Amino acid sequence: MTTSSGRDDAAQHPTSLSPSRASDFMQCPLLYRFRVIDKLPEKPSEAATRGTLVHAVLERLFDDPATERTAGRARAMVPGQWERLLESKPQLVELFAEDPEGERLSRWLTEAEELVERWFTLEDPTRLEPAERELFVETELESGLRLRGIIDRVDVAPSGDVRIVDYKTGKAPRPEYAEGALFQMKFYALVIWRWKGVVPRRLQLVYLGSGDVLTYDPVEADLERVERKLLALWDAIREATGTGDWRPRPTKLCGWCDHRAVCPEFGGTPPAYPLPVALTVRPADPPRDGQGRMDPV
């Protein structure tokens, strides 16, 4: 419900942080506001939807006995999983609304099948028995900050060592950007550590777009640094939430943003802020004489 002041009474303060939303705020605080506070709609993209489709196939493949987890079987699952995805999210039909002959859709499905097939050159699913798939994790830090997310796959070795695996349908980043790519994985490792008291032995990113596997073995000191970073980030989010001061941060990624029409960097006006703002009172300036000098007190 929207009041006469333009404030949406249904809007709520953020209560938790996920890797995606943390990355949003670091990329652009205003983008975080649009997604979390305003909940502005975004058009589905072919790339993101293809990622969802591929993830669904790789998750469900482990429902089959190990001997039946073949590349051909996984590839054949793609059309059926696409139909299931359409049933759960009918709005995805918009992606190919201007494709009456189905040519774009056919190419898109073929690309998804190729990504699924490439996975078999990077891992052998006949030798894997994941402990968890699409695992929702959540924990609350001593500070009260609640962290949550969904891990693609968790493997547990006979020794008890834990490996967190995440599938990426894009290409592996250049080495200088590897730390940014690992942020999500360290976030998950922190959650597991604070939740279960176990530091994962290995973090593994599987890049299906380029056929690369990026691994990292965290230690407690790594996760403590991530925790401090997240606490500082949450402080900044709470301050912006209370003041309503969400600054845009223009980068090359703006070209892919759905919200340029309401972004000040592109001449737009954001919607009325739907949360109450805590006004800060600026201290009165000291008295000055007629020439601008401060009068003695």
C-alpha positions in Angstrom: 0.0 0.0 0.0 1.3 3.5 -0.9 0.4 6.4 1.3 -0.4 9.9 0.2 3.3 10.8 1.0 4.4 8.4 -1.6 5.9 5.9 0.9 5.2 2.2 0.4 4.1 0.9 3.8 5.0 -2.7 2.6 8.6 -1.7 2.2 10.9 -3.0 4.9 14.5 -2.4 6.1 17.0 -5.0 4.9 17.4 -7.8 7.4 20.0 -10.0 5.9 22.9 -10.1 3.4 23.5 -12.6 0.6 26.6 -12.7 -1.8 24.5 -11.3 -4.6 23.2 -8.3 -2.7 26.6 -7.6 -1.1 28.1 -7.5 -4.6 25.2 -5.2 -5.7 26.1 -2.7 -3.0 29.8 -2.8 -3.7 29.1 -2.3 -7.4 26.5 0.5 -7.0 24.6 1.4 -3.8 21.7 2.7 -5.8 21.4 -0.6 -7.6 21.1 -2.3 -4.2 18.4 0.1 -3.3 16.4 -0.5 -6.5 16.6 -4.3 -6.0 16.2 -4.6 -2.2 14.3 -1.5 -1.1 12.2 -0.6 -4.1 12.0 -4.1 -5.5 11.9 -2.7 -9.1 11.1 -5.4 -11.7 13.8 -6.5 -14.1 13.5 -8.1 -17.4 14.7 -11.7 -17.7 18.0 -12.1 -19.6 19.0 -14.9 -21.9 22.3 -15.3 -20.2 21.0 -15.5 -16.6 18.1 -17.8 -17.6 20.6 -20.1 -19.4 22.6 -20.2 -16.2 19.5 -21.2 -14.2 18.7 -23.9 -16.8 22.2 -25.4 -16.7 22.2 -25.4 -12.9 18.9 -27.3 -12.9 20.2 -30.0 -15.2 23.4 -30.4 -13.2 21.5 -30.6 -9.9 18.9 -33.2 -11.2 21.5 -35.3 -12.9 22.6 -36.6 -9.5 19.1 -38.1 -9.0 20.2 -40.8 -11.4 22.4 -43.8 -10.5 26.1 -43.0 -11.0 26.4 -45.3 -14.1 23.6 -43.3 -15.8 25.2 -39.9 -15.3 26.5 -39.5 -18.9 27.0 -36.5 -21.1 24.3 -37.7 -23.5 21.8 -38.2 -20.6 22.5 -34.7 -19.3 22.2 -33.1 -22.7 18.9 -34.8 -23.3 17.6 -33.3 -20.0 17.9 -29.7 -21.2 14.6 -29.4 -23.2 12.6 -31.0 -20.4 14.2 -28.7 -17.7 13.4 -25.7 -19.9 9.7 -26.7 -19.9 9.8 -27.1 -16.1 11.4 -23.6 -15.8 8.7 -22.1 -18.0 6.0 -23.7 -15.9 7.4 -22.2 -12.7 8.2 -18.8 -14.3 5.8 -18.1 -17.2 7.3 -14.6 -17.7 10.4 -16.2 -19.3 8.3 -16.7 -22.4 9.1 -13.0 -23.1 12.7 -13.9 -23.9 11.7 -15.4 -27.2 8.5 -13.5 -27.9 10.0 -12.1 -31.1 11.2 -15.5 -32.4 8.2 -16.9 -34.3 10.2 -19.5 -36.1 12.0 -20.7 -32.9 15.5 -20.2 -34.4 16.8 -18.1 -31.5 15.3 -20.5 -29.0 16.9 -23.5 -30.7 20.3 -21.8 -30.7 19.9 -20.9 -27.1 19.0 -24.4 -26.1 22.0 -25.8 -28.1 24.3 -23.4 -26.2 22.9 -24.7 -22.9 23.4 -28.3 -24.0 27.1 -27.5 -24.9 27.7 -26.0 -21.5 26.3 -29.1 -19.8 28.4 -31.3 -22.0 31.5 -29.4 -21.2 31.1 -30.0 -17.5 31.9 -33.7 -18.2 35.4 -32.6 -19.3 36.0 -30.9 -15.9 34.4 -33.3 -13.4 33.3 -37.0 -13.4 29.8 -37.2 -11.9 30.1 -41.0 -11.8 32.6 -40.6 -9.0 30.7 -37.9 -7.1 28.0 -38.3 -4.5 27.2 -34.8 -3.3 26.3 -34.4 0.4 24.0 -31.4 -0.6 22.7 -29.8 -3.8 21.2 -26.3 -4.0 21.7 -26.0 -0.2 20.2 -23.0 1.5 22.5 -21.8 4.3 21.9 -19.1 6.9 23.6 -18.0 10.0 23.6 -15.0 12.4 26.9 -13.4 13.4 27.6 -12.2 16.9 26.9 -8.7 15.6 23.4 -9.7 14.7 24.0 -9.6 11.0 22.3 -12.5 9.2 24.0 -14.1 6.3 22.3 -16.3 3.8 22.7 -17.9 0.4 22.3 -21.0 -1.8 25.3 -23.2 -2.5 25.3 -25.2 -5.7 27.0 -28.3 -4.3 28.6 -29.5 -1.1 30.9 -32.5 -1.2 32.1 -34.3 1.9 35.1 -36.6 1.8 35.4 -39.7 3.9 37.9 -37.8 6.0 35.2 -35.2 6.8 36.8 -32.5 4.6 34.2 -30.2 3.0 34.3 -28.9 -0.6 32.0 -26.1 -1.8 31.4 -26.1 -5.5 29.8 -23.4 -7.6 29.0 -23.6 -11.3 29.5 -20.6 -13.6 28.2 -20.6 -17.1 30.5 -17.7 -18.1 34.2 -17.6 -18.7 36.9 -17.6 -15.9 38.1 -14.1 -15.0 41.6 -12.9 -15.6 44.0 -13.6 -12.7 43.8 -10.0 -11.5 40.1 -10.4 -11.0 40.1 -13.8 -9.4 39.8 -12.3 -5.9 36.5 -10.7 -6.8 35.2 -14.0 -8.2 36.2 -15.8 -5.0 34.2 -13.4 -2.8 31.0 -15.3 -3.1 32.8 -18.6 -2.2 34.5 -17.1 0.8 31.1 -15.7 1.9 29.7 -19.3 1.8 32.7 -20.6 3.6 32.2 -18.0 6.4 28.6 -19.1 6.7 29.5 -22.8 7.0 32.3 -22.0 9.5 30.0 -19.9 11.8 27.1 -22.3 11.3 28.8 -25.6 11.6 32.2 -24.7 13.1 34.0 -26.2 10.1 36.2 -24.4 7.7 35.7 -25.9 4.2 38.8 -27.5 2.9 38.4 -26.3 -0.6 36.4 -23.7 -2.6 35.9 -24.6 -6.3 34.5 -22.5 -9.1 33.7 -24.5 -12.3 33.6 -22.2 -15.3 31.6 -24.0 -18.1 32.0 -21.1 -20.5 35.8 -21.5 -20.8 36.4 -24.9 -19.4 38.4 -23.7 -16.3 38.3 -24.7 -12.7 39.4 -22.2 -10.1 40.2 -23.6 -6.6 41.1 -22.0 -3.3 41.8 -23.4 0.1 40.7 -21.0 2.8 42.0 -20.6 6.4 40.3 -19.0 9.4 42.3 -15.7 8.9 40.7 -15.4 5.4 37.2 -15.8 6.7 37.8 -13.4 9.6 38.8 -10.8 7.0 35.7 -11.5 5.0 33.6 -11.1 8.2 35.1 -7.7 8.9 34.5 -6.6 5.4 30.8 -7.7 5.5 30.3 -6.0 8.9 31.7 -2.7 7.4 29.5 -3.2 4.3 26.4 -3.8 6.5 27.1 -0.6 8.5 27.2 1.3 5.2 23.9 -0.3 4.1 22.2 0.6 7.4 23.4 4.2 7.1 22.1 4.5 3.6 18.8 2.9 4.6 18.4 5.4 7.4 19.3 8.5 5.5 17.9 7.5 2.1 21.3 8.6 0.6 22.0 5.9 -2.0 24.8 7.1 -4.4 25.0 5.7 -7.9 28.5 4.5 -8.9 28.8 4.6 -12.6 30.9 1.9 -14.3 31.0 0.0 -17.5 28.4 -2.4 -16.1 25.8 0.4 -16.3 25.2 -0.6 -19.9 23.6 -3.8 -18.7 21.5 -2.2 -16.0 17.7 -2.4 -16.2 17.2 0.8 -14.2 18.9 3.5 -16.2 15.5 5.2 -16.8 15.3 6.0 -13.1 19.0 6.6 -12.5 20.3 10.1 -12.0 23.4 9.3 -13.9 21.3 8.9 -17.0 18.9 11.8 -16.4 16.3 9.7 -14.5 14.6 10.3 -11.2 14.4 7.4 -8.7 11.0 6.6 -7.3 9.9 8.2 -4.0 11.9 6.6 -1.2 9.6 4.1 0.5 11.2 4.1 3.9 11.1 6.8 6.7 14.3 8.9 6.7 16.1 9.9 9.9 16.8 13.6 9.5 20.2 14.7 10.8 20.4 18.1 12.4 23.5 20.0 11.4 25.0 22.0 14.3 24.6 25.7 14.1 27.5 27.6 12.7 29.4 29.8 15.2 28.5 33.5 15.1 30.6 35.5 12.7 31.4 39.2 12.4 30.6 41.3 9.4 33.8 40.3 7.6 33.2 36.6 7.9 35.5 36.0 10.8 34.3 33.9 13.8 33.3 36.1 16.7 35.1 35.3 19.9 33.1 33.2 22.4 
